[in-house]
Amino acid sequence: MAFPLIGALGGLVRVASLGAFFRGLTKWALLWVGPLLLQGLAFFGLALVTQDYAIGPLVSELSARMSGAPAIFIDVFGYVGGDKAITYILSAYIVRAAGRIFLRRAP
């Protein structure tokens, strides 16, 4: 039998321990999970904003500077995915820098 018959006192102790467990779980969620979730959402928002306002102009500037490069170099660079790699690296760098600026903790 999975659950043996327990007297009334045993049932009350079990209910009280479950209540304490859920109170502790709620406290843990509010203290640890909540701030981590908010920080994750803040970084996601920063990533979206920097993608629109920082990466676009930066990629335009890089492509303008690469206009003097030989055509075969640009074709091979695009074929091997160099443009995507540079965009990912620049995006990560800009999001990290923006996170350091905007998500600083007040002293």
N, C-alpha and C positions, 0 to 999 in steps of 0.2 A: 504494500500500500504506500503510495507516494506521500500522503499527508496523514500521519497518525492522529488519532483523536487527542486533542489537547483540551485541558480544562479551561475555564473562563479566565483564570489568571494568566495562563500561558498565552492565550489569544490576545489579551490586553498588552502583554509585554511585546509580543510580536508586532502589534499595531503601533505601539509607541516607538519601537525601533525603526519601523518603516517611516514613521513621521519624522524622526530625527534624520534618517537617511535622506529623505526628500528635502528637508530644510537645508541640510549640508550641501546637497546637490544644487539647490537653487542658489545658495550663497556662492558656491564655486562658479556657477554659470555667470552670475552677475559680476563677480570679481575678476575672472580670468577670460572667459569666452567672450563676454560682451565687449570689452575693450579691444580684444584681438579682432573681433568681427568688424568693429568700427574702424580700426586701423586698416584692415584689408579693404573695406569699402572706400576709405579715403584714398588709398593708393590706386584703386581701380578708377576712381574719379580723376585723379591726377593723370593717370595713363591716358584716359580719354581726352582730357583737355590738352595735354601736351601733344597728343597725336594730331589734333586739329590745328593748334596754334604754333607749335614749335617745330614739329617734324616736317610739315609741308614746306615752310620757307627754307628750312635747312637743306632739304633734298633739292629744292629748286636752285639754291645757291651752289650745291655740289655739281648738279648737272650743268649749270652755266659755266662752272670752272672746268668741267671735263669736255666742253665743246671743242677745245683745241686738240684733243687727243685723237690718235688715228682711229678710223672707223672700225678696223678689225679688232682693236683693243676693246672698244666699247661693246662690240657684238659678243666677243668671247666673255667679257666681264658680265654681261647680262645673261648669257647662256649658262654659265656656271653658278649663277645666283648671287653674284657679288653685290648687286644692288639691294637685294632683300637682306643680305647679311649686314650690310652697312646700316640699313634702316633699322634693323632689330637692335644693333649695338648702340646706335645713336639714341634710339627710343629708351633703352634701358638706362643709359647714362643721364639723359634729361629727366626721366622720372625719378631717378635716385637723387639728383641734385634738387629737383623741385620738392621731393619729400623731405629732404634735409632742411629746406627753407621753410616750408609751410607746416610741417608736422613736428616742429620743435616743441619740446616740453618746456613750459615756463619754469624758471628757476624758483 
